[in-house]
Amino acid sequence: MASAHSNRNRVVVTASGLVKEMRPWQWYKQSILLLGLVFSGSLFDPAAVTNVTLGIVAFCAIAGTTYIGNDILDVEEDRNHPRKKHRPIASGQVPITVAVVFAAVLFVGGLSLSWYLGPLFLLVVLTYLAQNALYSVFLKDLVIVDVMVIAIGFVLRAIAGVVVIDVYLSPWLVVCTFLGALMLALGKRRHEMVVSDDPAASRATLAEYTEEILDQLLIAVLAALVVSYSLYTFFRGGLWMMATLPFAFFATFRYHYLTHTESLGGDPKFLFGDRPFFINFVVWGLVVVAVLYQVPPRLLEVIV
């Protein structure tokens, strides 16, 4: 009886660890697939919404595969990291053999769904997998290249959201997504540098970065991001889209402020716990949707 109870507890603990390995709190990253849906004017198209939703599920499965693979490869480094040492594989909660089997199931499921969504979507997913494999093997140890590869992963998500609904891929979407993701990656590196007693023990590239270099790179990327978004509003968004500029500037400046004062750069999800940032983000999103779907002109027509 006691043995059966112990076995059940072990299964529950392992299952819980596998769910944690999928990083459900990081699934917000797959929301990048929504950008193509929103900015293409397809937000209220049921077929497009269904395809993007399935695409997000596929990317969650594929991302879970890469998370588990990375944690298996980085298990020794993670055990020296102040936060990552508590991850299920690093802590021993999930045996490596069990993690491998679970990753294989996610891999097959994610690829099958990707194939169902079309050859271009599958190609993007395969490219994402190849990029993650190269990152895990050696690109993560190349200073500057490491953060750029992370940013490219977000660009691939944005492209996936476009091809899954077969709409035009705007270069502005690519540029702004890349710069926004690069900003977050640099902020994360800076956070790791600050909180770790021995940064190089937890991540090899941190031995080559300095806080000053990361701060300079972060400022350069912030400037490029706000300029790129501004140019998008000028040349592609139209007059009304320029009304979103104050929100974009506030979001980037607030992120820079929080990175240096509240140590929130380690995980962007904590940004949504910052009330000013969250309120600005929500209002920004509502204004963008109102502009793209021509709410202001329609209101003016009603008034006139």
Buried (B, 14 or more C-beta within 10 A) or exposed (E): EEEEEEEEEEEEEBEEBBBBBBBEEBBEBBEBBBBBBBBBEBBEBEEBBEBBBBBBBBBBBBBBBBBBBBBBBBBEBBBBBEEBBEBBBBBEBBEEEBBEEBBEEBBEBBBEBBEEBBEBBBBBBEBBBEBBBEBBEEBBBBBBBBBBBBBBBBBBBBBBBBBBBBBEBBEBBBBBBBBBBBBBBBBBBBBBBBBBEEBBBBBBBBEEBEEEBBBEBBEBBBEBBBEBBBBBBEEEBEEBBEBBBEBBBBBBEBBBBBBBEEBBBBBBEBBEEBEEBEEBBEBBEEBBEBBBEEBBEEEEEEEE
